[in-house]
Amino acid sequence: MTKAEIASTLDCRGLLCPIPIIKLSKAVKGVEVGAVIEMLATDPGSVPDMEAFEKQTGHRVLDRTEANGVFRFLVQRAK
C-alpha cells in the first residue's frame, strides 16, 4: 500500500450496517477531492458494503485490513 495522508478517521466500531456507510458518505463530502478517510468498523458486513460503496460512488478503497475483529478501510474521495 502506498503511504496516504489520512484527512480524518471515522470510528464506526460497534455500529451495524448500513450506519458505517451512511456515516462515510457524509464524511466524504467534508474532505477535499483526493483526500483519504480512514474508517474503522467491526461489522463483517462492512466488507461487502464497502465494495458496493466503491462501485456506486467511484470513491476508491485504497486499502482494507482486518485485525482483532476490526476492519480498517482507507477511502479516497474521487469527486
Secondary structure, 3 states (H helix, E strand, C coil): CCCCCEEEEEEECCCCCCHHHHHHHHHHHCCCCCCEEEEEECCCCHHHHHHHHHHHHCCEEEEEEEECCEEEEEEECCC
